[in-house]
Amino acid sequence: MNTAKIKDSLPNMNIVYYKSISSTQKKAREIIKQDTPDDTLIITDNQTNGIGTHGRTWHSSNNNNVEMTLILYPNCNMQRIETLTIDIAKCIVATIWEMYEIKLDIKEPNDIVLNSRKLGGILTEAITYKNTVKTLLIGIGLNINQVEFRGRDKRYCNISEKGN
């Protein structure tokens, strides 16, 4: 991963890179307890035990995918983030179209879909106090070059399958 290029592209963001890590989402949960600054992005080349929704495992192979978690401290009312996950999905879909002219779809609430198969997902976790969102953990995983899926599961795909 070209972390220098990422840091140059996001100069105001605190980038934390791991060659290999159990899960960016789990690491985010750990480091928020250590006064981690706002706008911290945890990225990795390899998640060995990624998290999906409902406690499912997000399978991934080394150097083949986008695997990251963004830490934010919005200190806002919970109502302000009601549509956050779908808004992030819309941004991902629009960006991929703009950059690569690959048409992706969204399967609400958090899946990015290509040709009716799951390309990636968004895992948004909020830590609240009363009705105030104190911390947001936004995990994003996208299959870019992944070719092996657990049990050759046909529900998943990678971005190179754009023409299939």
C-alpha positions as CSV (number, residue, x, y, z in Angstrom):
1,M,0.0,0.0,0.0
2,N,1.3,3.4,-0.9
3,T,0.8,5.1,2.5
4,A,2.8,8.2,1.5
5,K,0.4,8.9,-1.4
6,I,-2.6,8.4,1.0
7,K,-1.1,10.8,3.5
8,D,-0.4,13.3,0.8
9,S,-4.0,13.1,-0.4
10,L,-5.3,13.5,3.1
11,P,-2.9,15.9,4.8
12,N,-5.3,16.8,7.7
13,M,-6.0,13.2,8.6
14,N,-4.2,11.1,11.1
15,I,-3.3,7.9,9.1
16,V,-2.5,4.8,11.1
17,Y,-1.2,1.9,8.9
18,Y,-0.8,-1.7,9.7
19,K,0.7,-4.3,7.3
20,S,-1.5,-6.9,8.9
21,I,-4.1,-6.6,11.6
22,S,-7.0,-8.6,13.0
23,S,-9.6,-6.0,12.2
24,T,-9.5,-2.2,11.6
25,Q,-12.8,-1.9,13.4
26,K,-11.5,-3.8,16.5
27,K,-8.3,-1.7,16.5
28,A,-10.4,1.5,16.3
29,R,-12.3,0.4,19.4
30,E,-9.0,-0.1,21.2
31,I,-7.3,3.1,20.3
32,I,-10.3,5.5,20.9
33,K,-9.6,4.8,24.6
34,Q,-6.1,6.3,24.1
35,D,-7.1,9.8,23.2
36,T,-6.9,9.1,19.4
37,P,-7.4,12.4,17.5
38,D,-10.5,13.1,15.4
39,D,-10.2,12.2,11.7
40,T,-8.0,9.1,12.3
41,L,-8.0,6.6,9.5
42,I,-6.9,3.1,10.2
43,I,-5.8,1.2,7.0
44,T,-4.2,-2.2,6.4
45,D,-3.0,-4.5,3.7
46,N,-4.4,-7.5,5.4
47,Q,-7.3,-8.1,7.9
48,T,-7.1,-11.5,9.3
49,N,-10.5,-11.3,11.2
50,G,-12.5,-8.5,9.7
51,I,-15.9,-7.7,11.0
52,G,-19.1,-7.5,9.0
53,T,-22.6,-6.6,10.1
54,H,-24.4,-8.7,12.7
55,G,-21.0,-10.1,13.9
56,R,-20.3,-11.8,10.7
57,T,-16.7,-12.2,9.5
58,W,-15.5,-10.1,6.6
59,H,-13.1,-12.4,4.6
60,S,-10.2,-10.9,2.9
61,S,-6.8,-11.8,1.5
62,N,-3.5,-10.0,1.7
63,N,-3.1,-6.9,-0.5
64,N,-6.3,-7.4,-2.4
65,N,-8.8,-5.1,-0.9
66,V,-9.7,-1.7,0.7
67,E,-9.9,-2.3,4.4
68,M,-10.2,0.7,6.7
69,T,-12.0,2.3,9.6
70,L,-12.4,6.1,10.1
71,I,-12.7,7.5,13.7
72,L,-14.7,10.6,14.2
73,Y,-15.9,12.5,17.3
74,P,-19.0,14.4,16.0
75,N,-20.6,15.3,19.3
76,C,-24.0,15.6,17.5
77,N,-27.5,14.5,18.0
78,M,-28.2,10.9,16.9
79,Q,-30.8,12.2,14.4
80,R,-28.0,13.8,12.4
81,I,-26.5,10.4,11.5
82,E,-29.6,8.5,10.7
83,T,-28.8,8.3,7.0
84,L,-25.0,8.2,7.4
85,T,-24.4,4.6,6.2
86,I,-26.5,5.0,3.1
87,D,-25.0,8.4,2.4
88,I,-21.5,6.9,2.6
89,A,-22.6,4.1,0.2
90,K,-23.9,6.7,-2.2
91,C,-20.6,8.5,-2.1
92,I,-18.7,5.3,-2.8
93,V,-21.0,4.4,-5.7
94,A,-20.6,8.0,-7.2
95,T,-16.9,8.0,-6.7
96,I,-16.3,4.6,-8.4
97,W,-18.5,5.7,-11.3
98,E,-16.7,9.1,-11.6
99,M,-13.2,7.5,-11.5
100,Y,-13.7,4.2,-13.3
101,E,-17.2,4.3,-15.0
102,I,-18.1,1.2,-13.1
103,K,-21.8,1.1,-12.1
104,L,-22.4,-0.1,-8.6
105,D,-25.6,-0.4,-6.7
106,I,-26.6,-0.2,-3.1
107,K,-28.4,-2.9,-1.2
108,E,-29.7,-1.1,1.9
109,P,-28.6,-0.6,4.5
110,N,-24.9,-1.1,3.9
111,D,-23.9,-3.3,1.0
112,I,-22.1,-2.1,-2.2
113,V,-23.2,-4.4,-5.1
114,L,-21.9,-5.1,-8.5
115,N,-23.9,-7.3,-10.9
116,S,-26.2,-8.4,-8.1
117,R,-23.2,-9.6,-6.0
118,K,-21.7,-8.1,-2.9
119,L,-18.6,-6.0,-3.6
120,G,-18.3,-4.5,-0.2
121,G,-19.9,-3.0,2.8
122,I,-20.0,-0.3,5.4
123,L,-20.0,-0.9,9.1
124,T,-21.0,2.1,11.1
125,E,-20.8,2.0,14.9
126,A,-21.8,4.9,17.1
127,I,-20.9,5.4,20.8
128,T,-23.4,7.6,22.4
129,Y,-24.2,9.3,25.6
130,K,-27.9,10.0,26.0
131,N,-28.9,11.3,22.6
132,T,-25.5,12.5,21.6
133,V,-23.1,10.7,19.3
134,K,-19.7,11.0,20.9
135,T,-17.7,8.6,18.7
136,L,-18.3,7.2,15.2
137,L,-16.4,4.2,13.8
138,I,-17.0,3.9,10.1
139,G,-15.5,0.7,8.6
140,I,-15.4,0.2,4.9
141,G,-14.4,-2.9,3.0
142,L,-14.3,-3.3,-0.7
143,N,-13.2,-6.3,-2.7
144,I,-10.8,-5.0,-5.3
145,N,-8.7,-8.0,-6.3
146,Q,-10.1,-10.7,-4.1
147,V,-10.6,-13.9,-6.1
148,E,-11.2,-16.5,-3.4
149,F,-14.3,-16.2,-1.4
150,R,-15.2,-18.4,1.5
151,G,-16.4,-21.7,0.1
152,R,-16.4,-20.1,-3.4
153,D,-19.5,-18.2,-2.3
154,K,-21.1,-16.8,-5.4
155,R,-22.8,-13.9,-3.5
156,Y,-19.5,-12.0,-3.5
157,C,-17.4,-10.5,-6.3
158,N,-14.5,-8.1,-6.9
159,I,-14.4,-4.9,-8.9
160,S,-12.7,-6.5,-11.9
161,E,-15.9,-8.4,-12.6
162,K,-17.5,-5.2,-13.9
163,G,-18.1,-6.7,-17.3
164,N,-19.5,-10.0,-16.0
